[in-house]
Amino acid sequence: MSTQVTPAHIWNYDDCNAVNTDAINIAKEYKPTGQFYTDANSLVHLYGIKKHPIFKEPKQEDDHRKEPTSLLIAKYKLDMNSMKVLFKVLDGCQHITTLKLQNNGLTISTFNKLVTYLSADSCPIVNLFIDWNPIYNEDFDTRNS
């Protein structure tokens, strides 16, 4: 019998989704810089969740950090807390205007949360791509497919 153990610092959908972040008031501590990865890391720390792979800064060849203008989220399921971080960071990153979602195992509730955010006045997204994302029931488990 083998048991799978996820190292403490690695993001896991179930672990991150289980954290209750509703009672955490970040208003005093969170100061957006307009830098996507810096702001995401700050919020992940404030909420006490593990960093979703979409918040890992890609390696860049030169010494100058280039801010993204589009985000591609492919093959990772989106938990509610990571979505909360993403939307809060995007509010301060008006230069990110394109969001591409591919094969994310969206459920009815995550899709509704996405639609609610996209209709907000503060949302900078003007180009949205949703590919290979059928809308699943809440109990859908992508690990078994």
Sequence and secondary structure as in RCSB ss.txt:
>XXXX:A:sequence
MSTQVTPAHIWNYDDCNAVNTDAINIAKEYKPTGQFYTDANSLVHLYGIKKHPIFKEPKQEDDHRKEPTSLLIAK
YKLDMNSMKVLFKVLDGCQHITTLKLQNNGLTISTFNKLVTYLSADSCPIVNLFIDWNPIYNEDFDTRNS
>XXXX:A:secstr
       TTS  HHHHHHS  TT   TTT    S HHHHHHHHHHHHT    GGGS    SSSS    SEEEEES
    HHHHHHHHHHHHT TT  EEEEES   BHHHHHHHHHHHTSTT    EEEEES   B TT  GGG 
